[in-house]
Amino acid sequence: MPKHQSEADMGTGHAEDMHPGQTGEAPPETEAGCSSDTVANVATIGVICVGAALFEAALIPGMIIGVAAMLAPKALPRLGAAVEPAFRGTVRGAYKFGQKARHAVAEAQEQMRDIVAEERAGAPGA
C-alpha cells in the first residue's frame, strides 16, 4: 500500500517550499542584463568558432550565417523597435525634400515661361 505523505512532507507549493530552480521564475540576470543561458550559449558559440577557425577557416562564413539565423528571431523585434524612429524620420525628411523639390521645379518652370513669353513679345515679327 502506498505511503501517504503529510502536508508538511509535500509542502504547500509556495516558492519557499520548492527547491532552487523550481520556482518557475526566469533565470537570474547577470550585470549585463543577459540570462545565464544566453551567456552560456554565447560562450559555447565562441568556443566552437575558435575551434573551427583553427581547423578550417572556410567554415567561418557558414557559421556566421548559422549564428545570424539562430539570433534573428530574438534580435529582429528589438532591432525593429530601435530602427523605427530613424525610419520614420528618414521618410519624413524624404517627403519634405520632395515637396521642396517640386516647389523649386515649379518656380523654375514659371520663370522659364515668363522669359519665353517676354522674348516672344519683344521679338520682331511676332
Residue pairs with C-beta under 8 A, 6 or more apart in sequence:
11 17
11 18
15 23
15 24
15 25
26 35
27 35
27 36
27 37
28 35
28 36
29 35
30 36
30 39
34 42
45 67
48 63
49 60
49 63
52 59
52 60
52 63
53 59
53 60
120 126
